[in-house]
Amino acid sequence: MDIDITLNGTERTFEAQRSDSLLDLLRRNGYTGTKRGCDTGNCGFCTVAIDGEPALSCVKPVATIDGTEIETIESLGTQDDLHPVQEAFVDNAALQCGFCIPGMIMRSRSLLVENPDPTEKEIREALSGNLCRCTGYEKIIDAVQDAAGRMGEEGVAADGGLVRGEGE
């Protein structure tokens, strides 16, 4: 079956099996930033945004995504131009093995678009479905708080992208 989606801002058509998950489709087509962890929706490694909302791609049937807008970690930034959430994770040493980080960053970005100034408790609640086996989560919480300030400085557009200053 053909699946028509907007993936990271580009309209795409993919061939898929009805039994595929969104994660299967992404990884088979080279979008390897989204990680496979538990395949049961319990770890958050596979978090992407579907129509602006965080979603677990490992349990999302591909048959339900036709016509949607999907954003993966690949949509946020590049090595030379990181998204403020990515910058904050690097600057706050919130990365260790890096396996959970794409899901953490996608969930964090969604939180900050919805709530630009979350409390520590709100950050912990938002990230509660995202597991990390390497850290004690403190640096991740620090990174999200830092990212809130960075995103507030640049501004966030209604679509979750950044409003950058003139001339950039």
Secondary structure as UniProt FT lines:
FT   STRAND          2..7
FT   TURN            8..9
FT   STRAND          10..15
FT   TURN            18..19
FT   HELIX           22..28
FT   TURN            29..30
FT   TURN            32..33
FT   TURN            45..46
FT   STRAND          47..50
FT   TURN            51..52
FT   STRAND          53..56
FT   HELIX           57..59
FT   HELIX           62..64
FT   TURN            66..67
FT   STRAND          69..71
FT   HELIX           73..75
FT   TURN            79..80
FT   HELIX           84..91
FT   TURN            92..93
FT   HELIX           101..114
FT   HELIX           120..126
FT   TURN            127..129
FT   HELIX           138..154
FT   TURN            158..159
FT   TURN            166..167
//
